[in-house]
Amino acid sequence: MGADELSLPLSVVQQRELLITGTFRYANTWPTAIALAASGRVGLDDLVTGEFGLDDVEQALNAGRDPHSVKAMVRPALGNSKSKKRGGQRTASHLADSTRRPD
């Protein structure tokens, strides 16, 4: 759980017209995620959008700034500077679409 108080730059919130919503929901989320992965409805391999060797850890940590990046993996076995992108351009909305139940 986070801190009790948080300093927020109000001018940035107003300028970017941000909507801030607080949530606290961890109960019963893991069984649902495990069931989705086990059923194949969510392909865990599809979540990995980049693999990086140890020499490219900084690049892996910065991958989250790319809107097309979902999950960057650091794999020591890749060796030096053998980073690669995987799976085309997957986005969080793409993954959400793949988990929607049919109407």
C-alpha positions in Angstrom: 0.0 0.0 0.0 1.2 3.5 -0.8 1.8 6.5 1.5 -1.0 8.1 3.4 -0.3 11.5 1.7 0.9 12.4 -1.8 2.0 15.7 -3.2 0.4 16.3 -6.6 1.3 19.0 -9.1 -2.2 20.5 -9.6 -1.1 22.6 -12.6 0.0 19.5 -14.5 -3.3 17.8 -13.7 -5.3 20.8 -14.9 -3.1 21.5 -18.0 -3.3 17.9 -19.2 -6.9 17.5 -18.1 -6.1 14.4 -16.1 -8.6 12.3 -14.3 -7.3 10.8 -11.1 -9.1 7.8 -9.7 -8.0 5.9 -6.6 -8.6 2.2 -6.3 -7.8 -0.5 -3.7 -8.6 -3.9 -5.0 -6.4 -6.9 -4.6 -8.9 -9.4 -3.2 -9.6 -12.4 -5.6 -7.7 -11.0 -8.5 -5.0 -13.6 -8.8 -7.3 -16.6 -9.3 -9.0 -14.8 -12.2 -5.6 -14.0 -13.8 -4.3 -17.5 -13.3 -7.5 -19.0 -14.8 -7.3 -16.7 -17.9 -3.7 -17.7 -18.5 -4.4 -21.4 -17.9 -7.3 -21.4 -20.3 -5.2 -19.8 -23.0 -7.5 -16.7 -23.3 -4.5 -14.6 -22.3 -1.2 -15.6 -24.0 1.5 -14.8 -21.5 4.1 -14.9 -24.3 2.2 -12.1 -26.0 2.8 -9.8 -23.0 6.6 -9.8 -23.6 7.3 -7.1 -26.2 11.1 -6.9 -25.7 13.9 -9.0 -24.5 17.2 -7.5 -23.3 20.6 -8.8 -22.3 22.4 -7.7 -19.2 24.3 -5.0 -21.0 21.0 -3.5 -22.0 19.2 -3.3 -18.6 18.9 0.5 -18.9 17.2 0.1 -22.2 14.8 -2.5 -20.7 13.9 -0.2 -17.8 13.2 2.6 -20.2 11.1 0.4 -22.5 8.0 1.3 -20.4 8.1 4.8 -21.9 7.2 3.4 -25.3 3.4 3.3 -25.7 3.7 0.0 -27.6 5.7 -1.7 -24.9 3.8 -4.0 -22.5 6.5 -6.1 -20.7 10.3 -5.9 -21.1 12.3 -9.0 -20.0 15.9 -9.1 -19.0 17.4 -12.4 -20.0 21.1 -12.9 -18.9 21.4 -15.7 -21.4 21.0 -13.3 -24.3 24.5 -12.1 -23.6 25.9 -8.7 -24.6 23.8 -6.3 -26.7 21.5 -9.0 -28.2 18.3 -7.2 -27.4 15.2 -7.8 -29.6 11.6 -6.7 -29.8 9.0 -9.4 -29.9 5.4 -9.8 -31.1 5.0 -6.8 -33.3 3.3 -3.8 -31.7 1.2 -5.0 -28.9 -0.5 -2.6 -26.6 -2.4 -2.8 -23.3 -5.7 -2.2 -25.2 -4.8 -5.1 -27.6 -4.4 -7.4 -24.6 -7.6 -6.1 -23.0 -9.5 -6.8 -26.2 -8.2 -10.4 -26.2 -9.6 -11.1 -22.7 -13.1 -9.7 -23.4 -15.9 -12.3 -23.1 -18.3 -12.7 -26.0 -21.7 -11.1 -25.5 
